[in-house]
Amino acid sequence: MNQYLVLTALGEDRPGIVNQLSKAILEHGGNITESRMSVLGGEFAILLLVNGTQEQIDALQRKLPAIGDDLRLTLMTKQTQRRAPTGAALPYHVQVIAMDHPGIVHKVADFFSSRAINIEELDTTTYPAAHTGAPMFALEMTISVPARESINKLRESFVEFCDELGLDGSLEAAV
């Protein structure tokens, strides 16, 4: 099983979507190796990495329009390769909490992108603050810090960056 397919699905949230979609993939010879899913608003979204032989992947792709119709999902696929090792990089966990306002994701992403640091995972959410109900924003991400980067300098720069923007942020080694 050395061929890979990235599959995204989007549709109205309801019970049973993961069960039905994973069953359809299995029935067509695919194996789910990685996945991310979430309910955003009233919509269900899933991102899957499926592997199998080239024949299995081709057969699955031919059947996906019918599967999407049956499950009332919008499906999109792209064949890919297993990710090659990225070299000497260390995983770090970033957390940011702040009063919600536009631009936080972009500014944090720009901070790391300008230093050639890759964002591996990113999750955000909003919620009402305890006691006041003020709109709050939380961001969690995993980044790959090149081994050549000074972690102490990066952490200091990130703290300064957060202070300037009124963000409560942390950068810690991922465990």
Contact map, one row per residue, 1 for C-alpha under 8 A:
1110000000000000000000000000000000000000000000000011100000000000000000000000000000000000000000000000000000000000000000000000000000000000000000000000000000000000000000000000000
1111000000000000000000000000000000000000000000000011110000000000000000000000000000000000000000000000000000000000000000000000000000000000000000000000000000000000000000000000000
1111100000000000000000000000000000000000000000000011110010000000000000000000001111000000000000000000000000000000000000000000000000000000000000000000000000000000000000000000000
0111110000000000000000000000000000000000000000001111000010000000000000000000001111000000000000000000000000000000000000000000000000000000000000000000000000000000000000000000000
0011111000000000000000000000000000000000000000011110000010000000000000000000111100000000000000000000000000000000000000000000000000000000000000000000000000000000000000000000000
0001111100000000000000000000000000000000000000111100000000000000000000000000111100000000000000000000000000000000000000000000000000000000000000000000000000000000000000000000000
0000111110000000000000000000000000000000000000111100000000000000000000000011110000000000000000000000000000000000000000000000000000000000000000000000000000000000000000000000000
0000011111000000000000000000000000000000000011110000000000000000000000000011100000000000000000000000000000000000000000000000000000000000000000000000000000000000000000000000000
0000001111100000000000000000000000000000000111100000000000000000000000001111000000000000000000000000000000000000000000000000000000000000000000000000000000000000000000000000000
0000000111110000000000000000000000000000001111000000000000000000000000001110000000000000000000000000000000000000000000000000000000000000000000000000000000000000000000000000000
0000000011111000000000000000000000000000001110000000000000000000000000011100000000000000000000000000000000000000000000000000000000000000000000000000000000000000000000000000000
0000000001111100000000000000000000000000011100000000000000000000000000011000000000000000000000000000000000000000000000000000000000000000000000000000000000000000000000000000000
0000000000111110100000000000000000000010011100000000000000000000000000000000000000000000000000000000000000000000000000000000000000000000000000000000000000000000000000000000000
0000000000011111100000000000000000000000000100000000000000000000000000000000000000000000000000000000000000000000000000000000000000000000000000000000000000000000000000000000000
0000000000001111100000000000000000000000000000000000000000000000000000000000000000000000000000000000000000000000000000000000000000000000000000000000000000000000000000000000000
0000000000000111111100000000000000000000000000000000000000000000000000000000000000000000000000000000000000000000000000000000000000000000000000000000000000000000000000000000000
0000000000001111111110000000000000000000000000000000000000000000000000100000000000000000000000000000000000000000000000000000000000000000000000000000000000000000000000000000000
0000000000000001111111000000000000000000000000000000000000000000000000000000000000000000000000000000000000000000000000000000000000000000000000000000000000000000000000000000000
0000000000000001111111100000000000000000000000000000000000000000000000000000000000000000000000000000000000000000000000000000000000000000000000000000000000000000000000000000000
0000000000000001111111110000000000000000000000000000000000000000000000100000000000000000000000000000000000000000000000000000000000000000000000000000000000000000000000000000000
0000000000000000111111111000000000000000000000000000000000000000001000100000000000000000000000000000000000000000000000000000000000000000000000000000000000000000000000000000000
0000000000000000011111111100000100000000000000000000000000000000000000000000000000000000000000000000000000000000000000000000000000000000000000000000000000000000000000000000000
0000000000000000001111111110000000000000000000000000000000000000000000000000000000000000000000000000000000000000000000000000000000000000000000000000000000000000000000000000000
0000000000000000000111111111000000000000000000000000000000000000001000000000000000000000000000000000000000000000000000000000000000000000000000000000000000000000000000000000000
0000000000000000000011111111111100000000000000000000000000010000000000000000000000000000000000000000000000000000000000000000000000000000000000000000000000000000000000000000000
0000000000000000000001111111111000000000000000000000000000000000000000000000000000000000000000000000000000000000000000000000000000000000000000000000000000000000000000000000000
0000000000000000000000111111110000000000000000000000000000000000000000000000000000000000000000000000000000000000000000000000000000000000000000000000000000000000000000000000000
0000000000000000000000011111110000000000000000000000000100110000000000000000000000000000000000000000000000000000000000000000000000000000000000000000000000000000000000000000000
0000000000000000000000001111111000000000000000000001000110010000000000000000000000000000000000000000000000000000000000000000000000000000000000000000000000000000000000000000000
0000000000000000000000001111111100000000000000000111000110010000000000000000000000000000000000000000000000000000000000000000000000000000000000000000000000000000000000000000000
0000000000000000000000001100111110000000000000000111000000000000000000000000000000000000000000000000000000000000000000000000000000000000000000000000000000000000000000000000000
0000000000000000000001001000011111100000000000011110000000000000000000000000000000000000000000000000000000000000000000000000000000000000000000000000000000000000000000000000000
0000000000000000000000000000001111100000000000011110000000000000000000000000000000000000000000000000000000000000000000000000000000000000000000000000000000000000000000000000000
0000000000000000000000000000000111110000000000011100000000000000000000000000000000000000000000000000000000000000000000000000000000000000000000000000000000000000000000000000000
0000000000000000000000000000000111111000000001111000000000000000000000000000000000000000000000000000000000000000000000000000000000000000000000000000000000000000000000000000000
0000000000000000000000000000000001111100000001110000000000000000000000000000000000000000000000000000000000000000000000000000000000000000000000000000000000000000000000000000000
0000000000000000000000000000000000111110000111100000000000000000000000000000000000000000000000000000000000000000000000000000000000000000000000000000000000000000000000000000000
0000000000000000000000000000000000011111000111000000000000000000000000000000000000000000000000000000000000000000000000000000000000000000000000000000000000000000000000000000000
0000000000001000000000000000000000001111111110000000000000000000000000000000000000000000000000000000000000000000000000000000000000000000000000000000000000000000000000000000000
0000000000000000000000000000000000000111111110000000000000000000000000000000000000000000000000000000000000000000000000000000000000000000000000000000000000000000000000000000000
0000000000000000000000000000000000000011111000000000000000000000000000000000000000000000000000000000000000000000000000000000000000000000000000000000000000000000000000000000000
0000000000011000000000000000000000000011111100000000000000000000000000000000000000000000000000000000000000000000000000000000000000000000000000000000000000000000000000000000000
0000000001111000000000000000000000000011111110000000000000000000000000000000000000000000000000000000000000000000000000000000000000000000000000000000000000000000000000000000000
0000000011111100000000000000000000001111011111000000000000000000000000000000000000000000000000000000000000000000000000000000000000000000000000000000000000000000000000000000000
0000000111100000000000000000000000001111001111100000000000000000000000000000000000000000000000000000000000000000000000000000000000000000000000000000000000000000000000000000000
0000000111000000000000000000000000111100000111110000000000000000000000000000000000000000000000000000000000000000000000000000000000000000000000000000000000000000000000000000000
0000011110000000000000000000000000111000000011111000000000000000000000000000000000000000000000000000000000000000000000000000000000000000000000000000000000000000000000000000000
0000111100000000000000000000000111110000000001111100000000000000000000000000000000000000000000000000000000000000000000000000000000000000000000000000000000000000000000000000000
0001111000000000000000000000000111100000000000111110000000000000000000000000000000000000000000000000000000000000000000000000000000000000000000000000000000000000000000000000000
0001111000000000000000000000011111000000000000011111000000000000000000000000000000000000000000000000000000000000000000000000000000000000000000000000000000000000000000000000000
1111100000000000000000000000011110000000000000001111100010000000000000000000000000000000000000000000000000000000000000000000000000000000000000000000000000000000000000000000000
1111000000000000000000000000111000000000000000000111111110000000000000000000000000000000000000000000000000000000000000000000000000000000000000000000000000000000000000000000000
1110000000000000000000000000000000000000000000000011111110000000000000000000000000000000000000000000000000000000000000000000000000000000000000000000000000000000000000000000000
0110000000000000000000000000000000000000000000000001111111000000000000000000000000000000000000000000000000000000000000000000000000000000000000000000000000000000000000000000000
0000000000000000000000000000000000000000000000000001111111100000000000000000000000000000000000000000000000000000000000000000000000000000000000000000000000000000000000000000000
0000000000000000000000000001110000000000000000000001111111110000000000000000000000000000000000000000000000000000000000000000000000000000000000000000000000000000000000000000000
0011100000000000000000000000110000000000000000000011111111111000000000000000000000000000000000000000000000000000000000000000000000000000000000000000000000000000000000000000000
0000000000000000000000000000000000000000000000000000011111111100000000000000000000000000000000000000000000000000000000000000000000000000000000000000000000000000000000000000000
0000000000000000000000000001000000000000000000000000001111111110000000000000000000000000000000000000000000000000000000000000000000000000000000000000000000000000000000000000000
0000000000000000000000001001110000000000000000000000000111111111000000000000000000000000000000000000000000000000000000000000000000000000000000000000000000000000000000000000000
0000000000000000000000000000000000000000000000000000000011111111100000000000100000000000000000000000000000000000000000000000000000000000000000000000000000000000000000000000000
0000000000000000000000000000000000000000000000000000000001111111100000000000000000000000000000000000000000000000000000000000000000000000000000000000000000000000000000000000000
0000000000000000000000000000000000000000000000000000000000111111111000000000000000000000000000000000000000000000000000000000000000000000000000000000000000000000000000000000000
0000000000000000000000000000000000000000000000000000000000011111111100000010000000000000000000000000000000000000000000000000000000000000000000000000000000000000000000000000000
0000000000000000000000000000000000000000000000000000000000001111111110000010000000000000000000000000000000000000000000000000000000000000000000000000000000000000000000000000000
0000000000000000000000000000000000000000000000000000000000000011111111000000000000000000000000000000000000000000000000000000000000000000000000000000000000000000000000000000000
0000000000000000000010010000000000000000000000000000000000000011111111100000000000000000000000000000000000000000000000000000000000000000000000000000000000000000000000000000000
0000000000000000000000000000000000000000000000000000000000000001111111111110000000000000000000000000000000000000000000000000000000000000000000000000000000000000000000000000000
0000000000000000000000000000000000000000000000000000000000000000111111111100000000000000000000000000000000000000000000000000000000000000000000000000000000000000000000000000000
0000000000000000000000000000000000000000000000000000000000000000011111111000000000000000000000000000000000000000000000000000000000000000000000000000000000000000000000000000000
0000000000000000100110000000000000000000000000000000000000000000001111111000000000000000000000000000000000000000000000000000000000000000000000000000000000000000000000000000000
0000000000110000000000000000000000000000000000000000000000000000000111111100000000000000000000000000000000000000000000000000000000000000000000000000000000000000000000000000000
0000000011110000000000000000000000000000000000000000000000000000000111111110000000000000000000000000000000000000000000000000000000000000000000000000000000000000000000000000000
0000000011100000000000000000000000000000000000000000000000000000000110011111000000000000000000000000000000000000000000000000000000000000000000000000000000000000000000000000000
0000001111000000000000000000000000000000000000000000000000000001100100001111100000000000000000000000000000000000000000000000000000000000000000000000000000000000000000000000000
0000001110000000000000000000000000000000000000000000000000000000000000000111110000000000000000000000000000000000000000000000000000000000000000000000000000000000000000000000000
0000111100000000000000000000000000000000000000000000000000001000000000000011111000000000000000000000000000000000000000000000000000000000000000000000000000000000000000000000000
0000111000000000000000000000000000000000000000000000000000000000000000000001111100000000000000000000000000000000000000000000000000000000000000000000000000000000000000000000000
0011110000000000000000000000000000000000000000000000000000000000000000000000111110000000000000000000000000000000000000000000000000000000000000000000000000000000000000000000000
0011110000000000000000000000000000000000000000000000000000000000000000000000011111000000000000000000000000000000000000000000000000000000000000000000000000000000000000000000000
0011000000000000000000000000000000000000000000000000000000000000000000000000001111100000000000000000000000000000000000000000000000000000000000000000000000000000000000000000000
0011000000000000000000000000000000000000000000000000000000000000000000000000000111110000000000000000000000000000000000000000000000000000000000000000000000000000000000000000000
0000000000000000000000000000000000000000000000000000000000000000000000000000000011111000000000000000000000000000000000000000000000000000000000000000000000000000000000000000000
0000000000000000000000000000000000000000000000000000000000000000000000000000000001111100000000000000000000000000000000000000000000000000000000000000000000000000000000000000000
0000000000000000000000000000000000000000000000000000000000000000000000000000000000111110000000000000000000000000000000000000000000000000000000000000000000000000000000000000000
0000000000000000000000000000000000000000000000000000000000000000000000000000000000011111100000000000000000000000000000000000000000000000000000000000000000000000000000000000000
0000000000000000000000000000000000000000000000000000000000000000000000000000000000001111100000000000000000000000000000000000000000000000000000000000000000000000000000000000000
0000000000000000000000000000000000000000000000000000000000000000000000000000000000000111110000000000000000000000000000000000000000000000000000000110000000000000000000000000000
0000000000000000000000000000000000000000000000000000000000000000000000000000000000000111111000000000000000000000000000000000000000000000000000011110000000000000000000000000000
0000000000000000000000000000000000000000000000000000000000000000000000000000000000000001111100000000000000000000000000000000000000000000000000011110000000000000000000000000100
0000000000000000000000000000000000000000000000000000000000000000000000000000000000000000111110000000000000000000000000000000000000000000000001111000000000000000000000000000110
0000000000000000000000000000000000000000000000000000000000000000000000000000000000000000011111000000000000000000000000000000000000000000000001111000000000000000000000000011110
0000000000000000000000000000000000000000000000000000000000000000000000000000000000000000001111100000000000000000000000000000000000000000000111100000000000000000000000000111110
0000000000000000000000000000000000000000000000000000000000000000000000000000000000000000000111110000000000000000000000000000000000000000001111100000000000000000000000001111000
0000000000000000000000000000000000000000000000000000000000000000000000000000000000000000000011111000000000000000000000000000000000000000011110000000000000000000000000001110000
0000000000000000000000000000000000000000000000000000000000000000000000000000000000000000000001111100000000000000000000000000000000000000111100000000000000000000000000111100000
0000000000000000000000000000000000000000000000000000000000000000000000000000000000000000000000111110000000000000000000000000000000000001111000000000000000000000000000111000000
0000000000000000000000000000000000000000000000000000000000000000000000000000000000000000000000011111000000000000000000000000000000000001110000000000000000000000000001110000000
0000000000000000000000000000000000000000000000000000000000000000000000000000000000000000000000001111100000000000000000000000000000000111100000000000000000000000000000100000000
0000000000000000000000000000000000000000000000000000000000000000000000000000000000000000000000000111110000000000000000000000010000000011100000000000000000000000000000000000000
0000000000000000000000000000000000000000000000000000000000000000000000000000000000000000000000000011111100000000000000000000000000000000100000000000000000000000000000000000000
0000000000000000000000000000000000000000000000000000000000000000000000000000000000000000000000000001111100000000000000000000000000000000000000000000000000000000000000000000000
0000000000000000000000000000000000000000000000000000000000000000000000000000000000000000000000000000111111100000000000000000000000000000000000000000000000000000000000000000000
0000000000000000000000000000000000000000000000000000000000000000000000000000000000000000000000000000111111110000000000000000000000000000000000000000000000000000000000000000000
0000000000000000000000000000000000000000000000000000000000000000000000000000000000000000000000000000001111111000000000000000000000000000001000000000000000000000000000000000000
0000000000000000000000000000000000000000000000000000000000000000000000000000000000000000000000000000001111111100000000000000000000000000000000000000000000000000000000000000000
0000000000000000000000000000000000000000000000000000000000000000000000000000000000000000000000000000001111111110000000000000000000000000000000000000000000000000000000000000000
0000000000000000000000000000000000000000000000000000000000000000000000000000000000000000000000000000000111111111000000000000000000000000000000000000000000000000000000000000000
0000000000000000000000000000000000000000000000000000000000000000000000000000000000000000000000000000000011111111100000100000000000000000000000000000000000000000000000000000000
0000000000000000000000000000000000000000000000000000000000000000000000000000000000000000000000000000000001111111110000000000000000000000000000000000000000000000000000000000000
0000000000000000000000000000000000000000000000000000000000000000000000000000000000000000000000000000000000111111111000000000000000000000000000000000000000000100000000000000000
0000000000000000000000000000000000000000000000000000000000000000000000000000000000000000000000000000000000011111111111100000000000000000000000000000000000000000000000000000000
0000000000000000000000000000000000000000000000000000000000000000000000000000000000000000000000000000000000001111111111000000000000000000000000000000000000000000000000000000000
0000000000000000000000000000000000000000000000000000000000000000000000000000000000000000000000000000000000000111111110000000000000000000000000000000000000000000000000000000000
0000000000000000000000000000000000000000000000000000000000000000000000000000000000000000000000000000000000000011111110000000000000000000000000000000000000000000000000000000000
0000000000000000000000000000000000000000000000000000000000000000000000000000000000000000000000000000000000000001111111000000000000000000000000000000000000000000000000000000000
0000000000000000000000000000000000000000000000000000000000000000000000000000000000000000000000000000000000000001111111100000000000000000000000111100000000000000000000000000000
0000000000000000000000000000000000000000000000000000000000000000000000000000000000000000000000000000000000000001100111110000000000000000000000111000000000000000000000000000000
0000000000000000000000000000000000000000000000000000000000000000000000000000000000000000000000000000000000001001000011111100000000000000000011110000000000000000000000000000000
0000000000000000000000000000000000000000000000000000000000000000000000000000000000000000000000000000000000000000000001111100000000000000000011110000000000000000000000000000000
0000000000000000000000000000000000000000000000000000000000000000000000000000000000000000000000000000000000000000000000111110000000000000000011100000000000000000000000000000000
0000000000000000000000000000000000000000000000000000000000000000000000000000000000000000000000000000000000000000000000111111000000000000001111000000000000000000000000000000000
0000000000000000000000000000000000000000000000000000000000000000000000000000000000000000000000000000000000000000000000001111100000000000001110000000000000000000000000000000000
0000000000000000000000000000000000000000000000000000000000000000000000000000000000000000000000000000000000000000000000000111110000000000111100000000000000000000000000000000000
0000000000000000000000000000000000000000000000000000000000000000000000000000000000000000000000000000000000000000000000000011111000000000111000000000000000000000000000000000000
0000000000000000000000000000000000000000000000000000000000000000000000000000000000000000000000000001000000000000000000000001111100000011110000000000000000000000000000000000000
0000000000000000000000000000000000000000000000000000000000000000000000000000000000000000000000000000000000000000000000000000111110000011100000000000000000000000000000000000000
0000000000000000000000000000000000000000000000000000000000000000000000000000000000000000000000000000000000000000000000000000011111011111000000000000000000000000000000000000000
0000000000000000000000000000000000000000000000000000000000000000000000000000000000000000000000000000000000000000000000000000001111111111000000000000000000000000000000000000000
0000000000000000000000000000000000000000000000000000000000000000000000000000000000000000000000000000000000000000000000000000000111111100000000000000000000000000000000000000000
0000000000000000000000000000000000000000000000000000000000000000000000000000000000000000000000000000000000000000000000000000000011111000000000000000000000000000000000000000000
0000000000000000000000000000000000000000000000000000000000000000000000000000000000000000000000000000000000000000000000000000000111111100000000000000000000000000000000000000000
0000000000000000000000000000000000000000000000000000000000000000000000000000000000000000000000000000000000000000000000000000000111111110000000000000000000000000000000000000000
0000000000000000000000000000000000000000000000000000000000000000000000000000000000000000000000000010000000000000000000000000000111011111000000000000000000000000000000000000000
0000000000000000000000000000000000000000000000000000000000000000000000000000000000000000000000000011000000000000000000000000011110001111100000000000000000000000000000000000000
0000000000000000000000000000000000000000000000000000000000000000000000000000000000000000000000001111000000000000000000000000011110000111110000000000000000000000000000000000000
0000000000000000000000000000000000000000000000000000000000000000000000000000000000000000000000011111100000000000000000000001111000000011111000000000000000000000000000000000000
0000000000000000000000000000000000000000000000000000000000000000000000000000000000000000000000111100000000000000000000000001110000000001111100000000000000000000000000000000000
0000000000000000000000000000000000000000000000000000000000000000000000000000000000000000000001111000000010000000000000000111100000000000111110000000000000000000000000000000000
0000000000000000000000000000000000000000000000000000000000000000000000000000000000000000000011110000000000000000000000000111000000000000011111000000000000000000000000000000000
0000000000000000000000000000000000000000000000000000000000000000000000000000000000000000000011100000000000000000000000111110000000000000001111100000000000000000000000000000000
0000000000000000000000000000000000000000000000000000000000000000000000000000000000000000001111000000000000000000000000111100000000000000000111110000000000000000000000000000010
0000000000000000000000000000000000000000000000000000000000000000000000000000000000000000001111000000000000000000000011111000000000000000000011111000000000000000000000000000000
0000000000000000000000000000000000000000000000000000000000000000000000000000000000000000111100000000000000000000000011110000000000000000000001111100000000000000000000000000000
0000000000000000000000000000000000000000000000000000000000000000000000000000000000000000111100000000000000000000000011000000000000000000000000111110100000000000000000000000000
0000000000000000000000000000000000000000000000000000000000000000000000000000000000000001110000000000000000000000000010000000000000000000000000011111100000000000000000000000000
0000000000000000000000000000000000000000000000000000000000000000000000000000000000000001110000000000000000000000000000000000000000000000000000001111110000000000000000000000000
0000000000000000000000000000000000000000000000000000000000000000000000000000000000000000000000000000000000000000000000000000000000000000000000000111110000000000000000000000000
0000000000000000000000000000000000000000000000000000000000000000000000000000000000000000000000000000000000000000000000000000000000000000000000001111111001000000000000000000000
0000000000000000000000000000000000000000000000000000000000000000000000000000000000000000000000000000000000000000000000000000000000000000000000000011111111000000000000000000000
0000000000000000000000000000000000000000000000000000000000000000000000000000000000000000000000000000000000000000000000000000000000000000000000000000111111100000000000000000000
0000000000000000000000000000000000000000000000000000000000000000000000000000000000000000000000000000000000000000000000000000000000000000000000000000011111110000000000000000000
0000000000000000000000000000000000000000000000000000000000000000000000000000000000000000000000000000000000000000000000000000000000000000000000000000011111111000000000000000000
0000000000000000000000000000000000000000000000000000000000000000000000000000000000000000000000000000000000000000000000000000000000000000000000000000111111111100000000000000000
0000000000000000000000000000000000000000000000000000000000000000000000000000000000000000000000000000000000000000000000000000000000000000000000000000001111111110000000000110000
0000000000000000000000000000000000000000000000000000000000000000000000000000000000000000000000000000000000000000000000000000000000000000000000000000000111111111000000000000000
0000000000000000000000000000000000000000000000000000000000000000000000000000000000000000000000000000000000000000000000000000000000000000000000000000000011111111100000000000000
0000000000000000000000000000000000000000000000000000000000000000000000000000000000000000000000000000000000000010000000000000000000000000000000000000000001111111110000001110000
0000000000000000000000000000000000000000000000000000000000000000000000000000000000000000000000000000000000000000000000000000000000000000000000000000000000111111111000001100000
0000000000000000000000000000000000000000000000000000000000000000000000000000000000000000000000000000000000000000000000000000000000000000000000000000000000011111111100000000000
0000000000000000000000000000000000000000000000000000000000000000000000000000000000000000000000000000000000000000000000000000000000000000000000000000000000001111111110000000000
0000000000000000000000000000000000000000000000000000000000000000000000000000000000000000000000000000000000000000000000000000000000000000000000000000000000000111111111111000000
0000000000000000000000000000000000000000000000000000000000000000000000000000000000000000000000000000000000000000000000000000000000000000000000000000000000000011111111110000000
0000000000000000000000000000000000000000000000000000000000000000000000000000000000000000000000000000000000000000000000000000000000000000000000000000000000000001111111100000000
0000000000000000000000000000000000000000000000000000000000000000000000000000000000000000000000000000000000000000000000000000000000000000000000000000000000000000111111100000000
0000000000000000000000000000000000000000000000000000000000000000000000000000000000000000000000000100000000000000000000000000000000000000000000000000000000000000011111110000000
0000000000000000000000000000000000000000000000000000000000000000000000000000000000000000000000011110000000000000000000000000000000000000000000000000000000000000011111111000000
0000000000000000000000000000000000000000000000000000000000000000000000000000000000000000000000011100000000000000000000000000000000000000000000000000000000000000011001111100000
0000000000000000000000000000000000000000000000000000000000000000000000000000000000000000000001111000000000000000000000000000000000000000000000000000000000000110010000111110000
0000000000000000000000000000000000000000000000000000000000000000000000000000000000000000000011110000000000000000000000000000000000000000000000000000000000100110000000011111000
0000000000000000000000000000000000000000000000000000000000000000000000000000000000000000000111100000000000000000000000000000000000000000000000000000000000100100000000001111100
0000000000000000000000000000000000000000000000000000000000000000000000000000000000000000000111000000000000000000000000000000000000000000000000000000000000000000000000000111110
0000000000000000000000000000000000000000000000000000000000000000000000000000000000000000011110000000000000000000000000000000000000000000000000000000000000000000000000000011111
0000000000000000000000000000000000000000000000000000000000000000000000000000000000000000001110000000000000000000000000000000000000000000000001000000000000000000000000000001111
0000000000000000000000000000000000000000000000000000000000000000000000000000000000000000000000000000000000000000000000000000000000000000000000000000000000000000000000000000111
